Amino acid sequence: MSYWKHESAIVDEGAQLGEGTKVWHFAHVSPGARIGARCSLGQGVYVGNEVVIGDGCKVQNNVSVYDAVTLEDEVFCGPSMVFTNVYNPRAAVVRKNEYRRTLVKKGATLGANCTIVCGTTIGEYAFVGAGAVVQKDVASHALMVGVPARRIGWMSRHGEKLQFDAAGLALCPHSGDQYRLDGEQCLLVKEANR
């Protein structure tokens, strides 16, 4: 076994987990799940059958990653954040054939207790603040807060809020990477020498 699991965790036969992934207390991974390398699934995490999780993801305590959700590499899911997969659920109406797909792209952060309504795409390195409710697609690097979520700024790949000058340029205060605003997009234009 190339992954580690706590004795109280359940990893159903057929689930695929990558090298170095850790599954903590009382988590449950369904048989069809595909999880990459070096991931961490916190206490009480549930991963559905039709779920793909990339490498290096951190899914914090009490998160359910339901069918039709895909997390690309290095996604952070904060404690108790929520995914949905049916837009108009009713207990008495079966809607498993109506799942709306959710895609969370590389490096995005989903803050504690936020909700991602199904059918949305969260762009690369976007940052959804704690408690926000995302009802529509989120641009790469966007900083989203509130109910419903609205963009209040832009974030670097390192997770620092960017301050743009009059020419629409910004430097990440940590990495020195340079970004440019282009309409409603934030683009990485130059990586700092490492």
N, C-alpha and C positions, 0 to 999 in steps of 0.2 A: 504494500500500500504506500503510495507516494505522498499521500496527504495525512493529516492528523485529525482525529476527532475525539472529543470528550466522550467518556463512557455513557453519558446521558443523551448524547446526540443520536439521531437516526439518519443514516445515509442509505436510502433504498437501493437494492440491487439494480444495476443498470445506469445509475447516475455516474457521470464522468467528472472527476475532480482532478485538477492539475497538481503538479509537483509543488510541495511546500504550502498548499492551502490548509487552513485551520478552520475547523468547525467546532464552535464552542457549545456550552451547556444548553440542553433542551432544544437545539436547532433541529430542523427536519428538511432534508434534501430529497425531493421526489425522484422517481426512477428515470425520468426523461431529461433531467436537468444536465446542462453542460457548463461546467465552471472551470475557469482557467487556472493558471499557476499563481502562487503567492497571494491568494485571496484570504480574507478573514471574514467569516460569518459569525457574528456575535450571538450572544445569548438570546434564545427565543426566536431566531430567524427562521422563516419558512421560505423555501425555494420551490416553485411549481415545476410541473413536467415540461412545459413548453417555454423554458427560460434559458437564455444564453448569457453568461457572465464572463467577461474577458479577464485578462491577466491583471494582477495587482489591484483588484477592487477591494474596498472595505465596506461591508454591510454591517452597520452597527446594530445594537440590541433592539429586538422587537420590531424588525422590519419584515414584511411579507412581500416577496418578489413573485407576483402572480404570473400565470400563463400569459404569453404574448408580450412580455417585457424582455428587452435586450439591453444589457449594459456593456458598452465597449470597455477597453482597457482603462485602468486607474480611475474608475468612478468611485466617489465617496457618497454613501447613503447614510445620513445622520440618524441618530436614535429615533425610533418610532415614526419615521417618515412613512408616507403611504403611497402605494401605487394602486390604481384601479385598472380593470380591463373591460368592464361593461359600462356604457355611458348612462343607461337608464334601467338599473337593476330593479327587479321585483322578485320577491320570494316565490311567488306562484307562477312565474313565467321563466321558462328555461331559455337562456340566451347565449349558451356556449358557442354557438355558431356566429355570434355577433361581436366577438372580442375585437377591440380596437388596439392595434399594435402601438407600443410605446418604445422609443429608442432614446437612450441616453448615451451621448457620444463621449469620446475619449476625454478623460481628465475633468469631467464635470463634477460639481459638488451639489448635493441635495441636502439642505440643512435639516436639523432636527425638527420633527413634527410638520414638515411641509407635506403637501399633497400634490401629486402629479396626476391630473385627470387623463384618462386613457386617450390614445390617438395622437399624442403629442411627441415632438422630437425636441430634445434638449441638446443644444449645440455644444461643440467642443469647448472645454474649460469654462463653460457657463457656471454661475454661482447662484443657486436658489437659496435665499435666506430662510432662517428658521420660521416656521409657521406659515409660509407663503402658500398660496393655492394657484398652481399653474394650470391654465385652461387652454392655452394655445402654444404654438411652437416658440422656442426661445433661441435667439441668435447666439452664435459662438461668442464667448467672453462676456456675455451680458450678465449684469448683476440685477437680480429680480427679488423684489420684496412685496409684501402686502397681500390683501385679499380683495379682488383678484390680483395676482402678481403683476407688477409693472416694472419696467426697466428704470433703474435710478443711476446707472453707471456701467462701467466696464471693468473687468478683472483680468489680470495677467495670468499666464500659465502657472505662475508661482502662488497665485491666490492673493495678490495685492491689488487694491483699488487703484486704477489708473487716473492720473490727472493730465488732461490734454491741454496743450498750449493753443494759441490762436491759429496756428497752422495745422491743427488737428493731429499733432504728434505727442506721444507720451513715452516715458521710460519706466519700466518696472523698477521700483525703488530697491528691490532685492537682487534681481538678476541682471539688470541693465539692458534687458531685451527692449527693442523699440517697437512701438505700435502706432498705427495710423487709423484715423476714422475715415471711412469711405461711405457716406450716407448713413444707413442704418447698420453698418458692419464695422467691426473692429478687427483689424488685420495685423498679424505679426509681420513686420517688414524687415527686421534685422535682429538676429540673435547675437547677444554679447559673447565676446571671446571667453571661453571657459578654460 
